[in-house]
Amino acid sequence: MRRRRQTLAPKQTAKDATRSIDKTFFLVTILLTILGLFSVANTSAPLAASVFKDPFFFVKQQIMWAGLGIVLMIVAASVPLSLIKRFARPVFFVSVILLVLVLVPGFGSRLLGARRWLVLGPVSFQPSEVIKTALAIFFADLASRGAPLKQYVWTLALVGALVMLQPDLGTTITIVSIAFTQIFVIGFSFVQMGVIAGSGILAGIVLILTSEYRRARLFTFLSPHNDPSGVDYHVRQIMIALGSGGFWGRGLGQSRQKQLFLPETATDSVFAVIAEEMGFIGAFAIILILAFFVLRALKIAQSAPDTFSRILAVGLVGWMAAQIFFNISSMVALTPLTGIPLPFFSYGGSSLTMLLASVGILLNISKYEPKT
């Protein structure tokens, strides 16, 4: 324990801070937000016109959520880090309560067999998006207090179980990515990490094999051409979109697959539409921008002033990087489809709002970056 505390000793103090946010990271965030809004407007138009008779229905909502997210980003970038740390536990416990409420009929809304939305009057949102940020803050607080490994394990088990009851495997994978990234950086032994990883993999296999829907997705990944008009349909349409794009793409707005052929065009499958319209060169450019965003966030984490802010930054970066990787890798058939959204580009108000709020925390931490 003593060695771990030494490893996490502060690199610099608040008095060494530049008191100016990382402007490059801020500008990249704004660029990605704008590109994401254009993407939602483009990919969701056919579905919105078909269902709501308004091709801009989804993007109008996304713009409102983006506005709220930017407000939260500014607030999160402005408040003292000590205040975020002080409210780490209350925020986490409230988030857990929201996860419980979403399972209660009358509070949680059921859609396509899943309970993921909490309805409070005219507003509905996904508590599973809130718990990502709350868990990262809570684990950072545990790290700053020198908590034993079992506290992280039991916390992760509780949150993971509540999310899987919705059920939502994609969010569970993201939450596990946040936790493992933070636990690894804290400095627990490789033996301990191996035991936790092995337990997590075993639990994941059990969850997949005991669910007909998840089992079908796994078998689709292993044998994507067995049932082209059934469970393999989604993957097959993604492959058509990617292949149709070629090197230069069909042209912006010219996707054929988004015309109600490809499922989830504005959410899970948004990258496939981007690749079809903008081709390899456009899709690769998006990947480069997202990679730069993650690397810039890692730079902020590396320069964080103390244990709390460093572990918090690492957790937030782990969350964003995991979602980017699993979404894009599932689009190119490197991993099974799990329903994980692509940050900034996938439609989803709760996801975008919490993403921007978390960027605000990273911008806050960046103010303590040493002068160069």
C-alpha positions in Angstrom: 0.0 0.0 0.0 2.9 2.3 0.8 4.5 1.9 -2.6 1.2 2.5 -4.3 0.7 5.8 -2.5 4.2 6.9 -3.5 3.5 6.0 -7.1 0.4 8.3 -7.0 2.2 11.2 -5.4 1.3 14.6 -6.9 3.5 15.8 -9.7 2.8 19.5 -9.1 0.4 21.5 -7.0 -2.4 23.9 -7.7 -0.1 26.9 -7.3 1.9 25.8 -10.4 -1.3 25.8 -12.5 -1.5 27.9 -15.6 -5.2 28.7 -14.7 -6.0 28.4 -18.4 -7.8 25.5 -20.0 -6.3 23.4 -22.8 -7.6 25.4 -25.7 -6.6 22.8 -28.3 -8.6 20.1 -26.5 -11.6 22.6 -26.2 -11.5 23.4 -29.9 -11.3 19.7 -30.9 -14.3 19.1 -28.7 -16.3 21.8 -30.3 -15.3 20.6 -33.8 -16.4 17.0 -32.9 -19.7 18.3 -31.5 -20.4 20.2 -34.7 -19.4 17.3 -36.9 -21.6 15.1 -34.7 -24.7 17.3 -35.1 -24.2 17.3 -38.9 -23.8 13.5 -38.8 -27.1 13.1 -36.8 -28.9 15.4 -39.2 -27.7 13.5 -42.2 -28.0 9.9 -41.0 -31.3 10.2 -39.2 -33.3 12.2 -41.8 -34.9 9.2 -43.6 -36.0 7.5 -40.4 -37.2 10.8 -38.9 -39.2 11.7 -42.1 -40.8 8.2 -42.1 -41.8 8.1 -38.4 -42.3 11.7 -37.4 -42.8 13.4 -40.8 -40.0 15.7 -40.0 -36.5 14.9 -41.3 -34.9 17.2 -38.7 -36.7 15.7 -35.7 -33.7 13.9 -34.2 -31.2 16.6 -34.9 -33.4 19.3 -33.2 -33.4 17.2 -30.0 -29.7 16.6 -30.3 -29.0 20.3 -30.7 -30.9 21.0 -27.4 -29.0 18.3 -25.6 -25.7 19.6 -27.0 -26.6 23.1 -25.7 -27.2 21.6 -22.2 -24.0 19.6 -22.5 -22.0 22.7 -23.3 -23.5 24.5 -20.3 -22.5 21.6 -18.1 -19.0 21.5 -19.7 -18.5 25.2 -18.8 -19.7 24.6 -15.3 -17.5 21.5 -14.8 -14.5 23.4 -16.2 -15.1 26.3 -13.7 -15.8 24.7 -10.3 -12.9 23.9 -8.0 -11.7 20.3 -8.3 -12.0 20.0 -4.6 -15.7 20.5 -4.9 -16.0 17.7 -7.4 -14.1 15.5 -5.0 -16.3 16.5 -2.1 -19.4 15.4 -3.9 -17.9 12.2 -5.3 -19.9 9.9 -3.0 -23.2 11.7 -3.0 -23.2 11.9 -6.8 -22.4 8.2 -7.0 -25.1 7.1 -4.6 -27.7 9.2 -6.4 -26.6 7.7 -9.7 -27.0 4.2 -8.2 -30.5 5.1 -7.0 -31.4 6.3 -10.5 -30.2 2.9 -11.9 -32.5 1.2 -9.4 -35.5 3.5 -10.3 -35.1 2.7 -14.0 -36.1 -0.9 -13.2 -39.2 0.1 -11.4 -42.4 0.1 -13.5 -43.8 3.6 -13.6 -40.4 5.2 -13.5 -38.5 3.3 -16.0 -39.6 3.2 -19.7 -39.5 -0.1 -21.5 -38.5 -0.1 -25.2 -37.6 -3.1 -27.4 -37.5 -5.3 -24.3 -35.1 -3.1 -22.3 -35.6 -0.7 -19.4 -32.9 2.0 -19.9 -34.8 5.3 -19.8 -36.0 7.0 -16.7 -39.0 9.2 -17.2 -39.3 12.3 -15.0 -42.2 14.4 -16.3 -41.5 15.6 -19.8 -37.8 14.6 -19.6 -36.4 11.1 -20.2 -32.8 10.1 -19.9 -30.5 7.1 -19.4 -29.1 6.8 -15.9 -26.5 4.4 -17.3 -24.9 7.4 -19.0 -24.8 9.3 -15.8 -23.2 6.4 -13.9 -20.1 6.4 -16.2 -19.0 9.8 -15.0 -20.2 9.2 -11.4 -18.2 5.9 -11.2 -15.0 7.5 -12.6 -15.3 10.3 -9.9 -16.1 7.8 -7.2 -13.1 5.5 -8.0 -10.8 8.5 -8.2 -12.0 9.5 -4.7 -11.3 5.9 -3.5 -7.8 6.1 -4.9 -7.1 9.4 -3.2 -8.1 7.7 0.1 -5.9 4.6 -0.5 -8.9 2.3 -0.5 -8.3 -1.5 -0.8 -9.0 -3.4 -4.0 -12.2 -5.1 -2.6 -14.0 -1.7 -2.5 -13.5 -1.3 -6.2 -14.5 -4.8 -6.9 -17.8 -4.7 -4.9 -18.6 -1.3 -6.4 -18.0 -2.5 -9.9 -20.1 -5.7 -9.3 -23.0 -3.6 -8.0 -23.0 -1.1 -10.9 -22.5 -3.9 -13.5 -25.3 -6.0 -12.1 -27.8 -3.0 -12.1 -26.9 -2.1 -15.7 -27.2 -5.7 -16.9 -30.6 -6.0 -15.4 -31.8 -3.4 -17.9 -30.2 -5.3 -19.9 -27.4 -3.3 -21.5 -24.2 -5.3 -22.3 -22.6 -2.4 -24.2 -22.8 0.0 -21.3 -21.5 -2.7 -19.0 -18.5 -3.2 -21.2 -17.8 0.6 -21.1 -18.2 0.7 -17.3 -15.8 -2.3 -16.9 -13.3 -0.4 -19.2 -13.5 2.7 -17.0 -12.9 0.6 -13.8 -10.0 -1.5 -15.2 -8.3 1.5 -16.6 -8.4 3.3 -13.2 -7.5 0.2 -11.2 -4.5 -0.5 -13.5 -3.1 3.0 -13.1 -3.6 3.0 -9.4 -1.0 0.2 -9.2 -2.5 -3.0 -7.9 -0.5 -6.1 -8.6 -0.8 -8.0 -11.9 -2.0 -11.1 -10.0 -4.9 -9.2 -8.5 -5.7 -7.6 -11.9 -5.5 -11.1 -13.5 -8.0 -12.5 -11.0 -10.4 -9.6 -11.6 -10.0 -9.9 -15.4 -10.6 -13.6 -15.4 -13.7 -13.2 -13.2 -15.0 -10.5 -15.6 -14.4 -12.6 -18.7 -16.1 -15.6 -17.1 -19.1 -13.5 -16.1 -19.2 -12.1 -19.6 -19.3 -15.5 -21.2 -22.1 -16.6 -18.8 -24.1 -13.5 -19.6 -23.7 -14.0 -23.4 -24.6 -17.7 -23.3 -27.6 -17.3 -21.1 -29.2 -14.7 -23.3 -30.7 -15.7 -26.6 -30.3 -12.2 -28.1 -26.6 -11.9 -27.1 -25.8 -15.5 -28.1 -27.3 -14.8 -31.5 -25.1 -11.7 -31.9 -22.0 -13.7 -30.9 -22.8 -16.5 -33.4 -23.5 -13.8 -36.1 -20.0 -12.4 -35.4 -18.4 -15.9 -35.7 -20.5 -16.9 -38.8 -21.8 -13.7 -40.4 -23.3 -15.4 -43.5 -25.5 -18.1 -42.0 -28.7 -16.2 -41.9 -28.5 -13.1 -44.1 -32.2 -12.2 -43.8 -32.4 -12.9 -40.0 -29.9 -12.3 -37.2 -27.1 -11.6 -39.7 -29.0 -8.8 -41.4 -27.5 -5.9 -39.5 -23.9 -7.0 -40.0 -24.6 -7.7 -43.7 -26.0 -4.2 -44.3 -23.0 -2.7 -42.5 -20.6 -4.6 -44.9 -22.6 -3.4 -47.9 -22.3 0.2 -46.6 -18.6 0.0 -46.1 -18.0 -1.7 -49.4 -20.2 0.8 -51.3 -18.2 3.7 -50.0 -14.9 2.6 -51.6 -12.0 5.0 -51.3 -13.7 8.4 -52.0 -17.3 7.5 -51.0 -20.7 8.1 -52.7 -20.8 11.7 -51.6 -22.2 13.6 -48.6 -25.9 12.8 -48.2 -25.8 10.1 -50.9 -25.9 7.0 -48.7 -28.3 4.3 -49.9 -28.1 2.2 -46.8 -29.5 4.9 -44.6 -32.7 4.8 -46.6 -34.2 2.4 -44.0 -32.0 -0.6 -45.1 -29.3 -0.3 -42.4 -30.7 -0.6 -38.8 -29.7 2.1 -36.2 -28.2 4.5 -38.8 -28.1 7.4 -36.4 -26.9 5.5 -33.3 -24.9 2.2 -33.4 -24.3 2.2 -37.2 -23.5 5.9 -37.8 -19.8 5.1 -38.7 -21.0 2.8 -41.5 -23.0 5.6 -43.1 -20.0 8.0 -42.7 -17.8 5.4 -44.5 -20.3 4.9 -47.2 -20.7 8.6 -48.0 -17.2 9.8 -47.4 -15.3 6.6 -48.2 -12.1 5.3 -46.7 -10.5 8.7 -46.7 -13.3 10.5 -44.9 -13.8 7.7 -42.3 -10.0 7.6 -41.7 -10.1 11.4 -41.2 -12.8 11.0 -38.5 -10.7 8.3 -36.8 -7.7 10.6 -36.8 -9.7 13.4 -35.2 -11.0 11.1 -32.5 -7.6 9.7 -31.9 -6.2 13.2 -31.5 -9.0 13.9 -29.0 -8.1 10.8 -26.9 -4.3 11.5 -27.0 -4.9 15.1 -26.0 -7.0 13.9 -23.1 -4.3 11.4 -22.1 -1.8 14.4 -22.0 -4.1 16.1 -19.6 -4.3 13.0 -17.4 -0.5 12.7 -17.5 -0.1 16.3 -16.2 -2.8 16.1 -13.6 -1.7 17.6 -10.2 -2.7 14.9 -7.8 -4.0 11.4 -7.3 -7.7 12.3 -7.4 -7.5 14.3 -10.6 -5.1 11.9 -12.3 -7.2 8.8 -11.7 -10.4 10.7 -12.6 -8.9 11.9 -15.9 -7.6 8.4 -16.7 -11.1 6.9 -16.1 -12.8 9.5 -18.3 -10.3 8.9 -21.1 -10.7 5.1 -20.7 -14.5 5.5 -21.1 -14.2 7.6 -24.3 -11.5 5.5 -25.9 -13.3 2.3 -25.1 -16.5 3.5 -26.8 -14.6 4.7 -29.8 -12.8 1.4 -30.2 -15.7 -0.9 -29.6 -18.1 1.0 -31.9 -15.7 1.3 -34.8 -14.3 -2.2 -34.4 -17.8 -3.6 -34.5 -18.5 -1.8 -37.7 -15.5 -3.4 -39.4 -16.3 -6.9 -37.9 -13.4 -7.0 -35.5 -15.7 -7.3 -32.5 -19.4 -8.3 -32.1 -22.1 -5.7 -32.2 -22.8 -4.5 -28.7 -24.9 -1.4 -29.2 -22.1 1.0 -28.0 -22.6 4.5 -29.4 -19.8 6.4 -31.1 -18.9 9.5 -29.0 -20.1 12.8 -30.5 -21.5 11.2 -33.7 -24.2 8.8 -32.4 -27.7 10.2 -31.7 -28.4 10.2 -27.9 -29.1 13.1 -25.6 -28.0 11.5 -22.4 -24.8 10.3 -24.0 -23.8 13.6 -25.5 -24.7 15.6 -22.4 -22.6 13.5 -20.1 -19.8 13.3 -22.6 -19.5 17.1 -22.8 -19.8 17.4 -19.0 -16.9 14.9 -18.6 -14.9 16.9 -21.1 -15.5 19.9 -18.9 -13.9 18.0 -16.0 -10.9 17.2 -18.2 -10.7 20.9 -19.1 -10.8 21.7 -15.4 -7.9 19.4 -14.8 -6.0 20.8 -17.7 -5.7 24.2 -15.9 -3.2 22.6 -13.6 -0.9 21.5 -16.5 2.6 22.8 -15.8 3.8 25.7 -17.9 6.0 24.9 -20.8 
